[in-house]
Amino acid sequence: MSPLVSLITVLALLLYLVLTINVSRYRVKYNVPAPQMTGNQDFERVLRVQQNTLEQLVLFLPVLWLFSLYVSPLWGTVLGVVWLIGRIAYAWGYYQAAKRRIIGFGISSISSLVLLLGSLIGIIWVTIF
């Protein structure tokens, strides 16, 4: 397997770690004590970015590896980079305003969808042929 796919995996996890640290930082900044999840819109947007990224990782990581195994490690890496760019754009936009998250969400979602469909086709192809 390509070390680049492993690198994308580590970068995705590092991105998630940074987003999690941001939640802690914003908790302190806006005085939102744990376990409280609401209280300041800026904090809530940062929390939502972290939660949504965790939700997306559940899909992204397995399909990244399946696509890379059954279709192409190179194209898996490229789609992984696109996903990372989308998640960063999502976070950057959402931190500013909820309506600014759409482009980043779309980029990462399309990347995940291509990985998912490509994995399915690749697995079927290998199984049949």
Secondary structure, 3 states (H helix, E strand, C coil): CCHHHHHHHHHHHHHHHHHHHHHHHHHHHCCCCCCCCCCCHHHHHHHHHHHHHHHHHHHHHHHHHHHHHHCCHHHHHHHHHHHHHHHHHHHHHHHHCHHHHHHHHHHHHHHHHHHHHHHHHHHHHHHHC
